[in-house]
Structure formats: C-alpha cells, structure tokens
Amino acid sequence: MDMSFLRPLVAVDLLVFTILDDRLKIVLVERAEEPFKGRLSLPGVFVREGETLDDAAQRGISEEAGLRGIYFEQLYTWGEADRDPRGRIISVSYLSLVNSERLALTAGERTSGAGLYDVEEILGGEEALAFDHKQIIEYGRERIKNKTEYTRIAFEFLPELFTLPQLQRVYEILLGKQLYKANFRRKIAPMIEETELKTSGEAHRPSRYYRQKAE
C-alpha cells in the first residue's frame, strides 16, 4: 500500500452573522497564540479524533467566543495547500444567522477577545485577518445575499414578533439595496401573519406586529 499520501489536519471555522445598529456584523476573535497572534480571525478549532464536524463546531464557538446552542449549517470546505503556515490543514466552514440579543461574547481559551465587527468594513478595509478568513467571510456574505432572495433566512435575525418596517430593513441590509415598500410587502405577504399587538406609538403612529407563518 502506498503510504506517501498526506494526512492533513481538519479544522472548522465558524461564521456567526447578526444585525446590529442597522449593519450586518460578524463574530471575530483576537488570536492569543501563533500563528497570527494579535490578529482578528474567525472562531475555529481542530477536529478531535472521534469527534463529528458538527460537534467540533459547537465546541469551537463555545471555547473561542463563549457562545452555546448556536445552530450552524455547513458552508464550504477550504483546502488550499498553503492556507495555514503550520502545515496542510483543511477547514470546513460553518454558517450561523443569529438575533443579536442572543450574543453574549467572552474571550475564549485561545483568544484574547471576542466581538462583533462590521462585515462591509472588514471586507473593504486594509486590516489583514488571520489565514484566509477574509475570503471565507466574503464567501459567506455572498451566500447570505443569494439565500435572502429565495429562502426565509431574513427571519433568523428578528425576534418572534416584528413590524413590517423592521422586516424590510433586514432584507435591505442583507441584499445591500433599498426596496420599494409596496413590492416588498406583496412578496413577503405569504410568509407572515398579523397579530393583535401593536407598538406603543409614543413617538410615531402605532405599527402592527407580525410573526412568521409556518411553512
């Protein structure tokens, strides 16, 4: 048997997106160890022997950013030969969309800090992230934009009850463009249902609260 083939390590890198202050944000950590000590990176860990990728993702977000119970879906696998200076490491990236109220971030076992960072500033800025993580974030950003057109992922960023202006603003942030109110409301009408509740209306005319309709 030919034993000359490589035995690469496998890691998971975790993209947790949220919306805060009308901006798309992502969880990044500051690395406390080499390589790239002091740089921002995605949370991530190596997969342990006997551990599933999904279990590694849950452990990684807990160890690196202090988050638990986050739902992830696999995004893409990254395997460029020179993507990590430590050797041949293949990374499976995972994507999560979370309401910002669920995010209480803390520094982890191998990080000196964890926080929310503006996605467009990260992608358009000069600051270098560790490894190929800017490329991974850009891929995740495009995946979200595309899925917003044909799925209900926008609702992941909202509380159970929301107003139509809140929902439209989330769609605009994810799509990166303004939407016409009448066209938008026709499109999302089959996905929502009206409730009996309204906003207080202390400063503005009260708005009706809606919820997502079951598929």
Order of alpha helices (4+ residues) and beta strands (2+ residues): beta-beta-beta-beta-alpha-beta-beta-beta-alpha-alpha-alpha-alpha-beta-beta
